[in-house]
């Protein structure tokens, strides 16, 4: 792994940690405090307009507890990335994609979620896929193509053919 990939993974993990701890974890801890203090959900909903959809607004405590699940998964994925584990990359990618799909339902709070998750997703994809080409250049017979760095995914079969011919 080169220094650019390392930095991209590290920045993505940092964004996911910030999102998991500050945005999701604090909300979950707030839910625990509100539940322990036995504050009725109706009093919170009357004084705070958090979500655009009434269903989510009416089930605010459940949404806050669900935020704790996302926080745990996001923090685990970020720690996996920082330890250079493939499962951390997979978990982080799934977290980012799910967050981007759900952010439309969580407006206006979902805007910042989308910005952080979208940025982390782009960094993760840049780090993982980097400069690799999507397809081999057209118009050149596969037996004559030179195998270049970054073309390994699309030219693996021709590498086998060229090494067998030699």
C-alpha positions in Angstrom: 0.0 0.0 0.0 1.4 3.4 -1.0 1.3 6.5 1.1 -1.7 8.0 -0.9 -3.8 4.9 -0.2 -2.9 4.9 3.4 -3.9 8.6 3.8 -7.2 8.0 2.0 -8.0 5.1 4.3 -7.0 7.1 7.3 -9.1 10.1 6.4 -12.1 7.9 5.6 -11.7 6.2 9.0 -11.4 9.6 10.7 -14.7 10.7 9.0 -16.4 7.5 10.0 -15.2 7.9 13.6 -16.4 11.5 13.8 -19.7 10.5 12.4 -20.0 7.4 14.7 -19.0 9.0 17.9 -20.2 12.6 17.6 -23.3 12.3 15.4 -24.6 8.9 16.2 -23.1 8.0 19.6 -24.1 11.3 21.3 -27.7 10.9 20.1 -27.7 7.3 21.5 -26.4 8.5 24.9 -29.0 11.3 24.9 -31.7 8.7 24.4 -30.4 6.7 27.4 -30.5 9.8 29.5 -34.0 10.7 28.4 -35.2 7.2 29.1 -33.6 7.0 32.5 -35.0 10.4 33.5 -38.4 9.1 32.3 -39.1 12.1 30.1 -42.1 11.4 27.8 -41.4 11.3 24.1 -44.4 13.6 23.5 -42.7 16.5 25.3 -39.6 16.1 23.2 -41.6 15.9 19.9 -43.6 19.0 20.7 -40.5 21.1 21.3 -38.2 19.8 18.6 -38.8 19.4 14.9 -36.0 17.0 14.0 -37.3 14.9 11.0 -39.4 15.9 8.0 -41.4 12.6 8.0 -44.0 12.5 10.8 -43.5 8.7 11.3 -39.9 9.2 12.3 -40.8 12.2 14.4 -43.4 10.2 16.3 -40.9 7.4 17.0 -38.1 9.6 18.1 -36.8 7.4 20.9 -36.6 4.4 18.6 -34.7 6.4 16.1 -32.3 7.6 18.8 -31.7 4.0 19.9 -31.2 2.9 16.3 -28.6 5.6 16.0 -26.6 3.6 18.6 -26.6 0.6 16.4 -25.2 2.7 13.5 -22.7 4.2 15.8 -21.4 0.8 16.9 -21.1 -0.5 13.3 -19.5 2.7 12.1 -16.9 2.7 14.9 -16.1 -1.0 14.3 -15.6 -0.3 10.6 -13.4 2.7 11.2 -11.2 0.7 13.7 -11.0 -2.1 11.1 -9.8 0.4 8.5 -7.2 1.9 10.9 -5.9 -1.7 11.5 -5.8 -2.3 7.8 -8.4 -5.1 7.8 -10.5 -6.1 4.8 -13.6 -6.6 7.0 -13.2 -2.9 8.1 -13.3 -1.9 4.4 -16.4 -4.0 3.7 -18.3 -2.8 6.8 -17.4 0.8 6.1 -18.5 0.5 2.5 -21.9 -1.0 3.5 -22.3 1.7 6.2 -21.7 4.5 3.8 -24.0 3.1 1.1 -26.8 2.4 3.6 -26.5 5.9 5.0 -26.6 7.5 1.6 -29.8 5.5 0.8 -31.5 6.4 4.1 -30.4 10.1 4.3 -33.4 11.2 2.2 -35.7 10.0 4.9 -33.8 11.6 7.7 -33.9 15.2 6.4 -32.7 17.7 7.6 -30.4 15.8 9.9 -29.4 13.4 7.1 -27.7 16.1 5.1 -24.6 16.1 7.3 -24.7 12.3 7.4 -24.7 12.3 3.6 -21.8 14.7 3.3 -19.6 12.7 5.7 -20.6 9.2 4.4 -20.4 10.4 0.8 -16.9 11.8 1.3 -15.8 8.7 3.2 -17.2 6.5 0.4 -15.3 8.4 -2.3 -12.1 8.1 -0.3 -12.6 4.4 0.3 -13.2 3.8 -3.4 -10.3 5.9 -4.5 -8.0 4.0 -2.0 -9.2 0.6 -3.0 -9.6 1.0 -6.8 -7.0 3.8 -7.3 -5.6 4.1 -10.8 -6.8 0.7 -12.1 -8.4 0.8 -15.5 -12.0 -0.3 -15.8 -11.5 -2.0 -19.2 -8.5 -2.7 -21.5 -8.0 -0.3 -24.4 -10.1 -1.2 -27.4 -8.7 -2.0 -30.8 -5.6 -3.9 -29.8 -5.8 -7.7 -30.0 -5.5 -9.2 -26.5 -2.4 -11.2 -27.4 -0.5 -8.0 -28.4 -1.5 -5.9 -25.4 1.2 -5.0 -22.9 0.5 -5.7 -19.3 0.7 -2.4 -17.5 0.5 -1.6 -13.9 -3.2 -1.1 -13.0 -4.5 -3.3 -15.8 -4.1 -6.5 -13.8 -7.9 -7.0 -13.3 -8.8 -6.8 -16.9 -5.7 -8.4 -18.4 -5.1 -11.4 -16.1 -6.2 -13.9 -18.8 -3.8 -12.5 -21.3 -1.0 -12.6 -18.8 -1.6 -16.3 -18.5 -1.5 -16.6 -22.3 1.7 -14.6 -22.7 3.5 -16.5 -20.0 2.5 -19.8 -21.5 3.7 -18.7 -24.9 7.1 -17.7 -23.6 
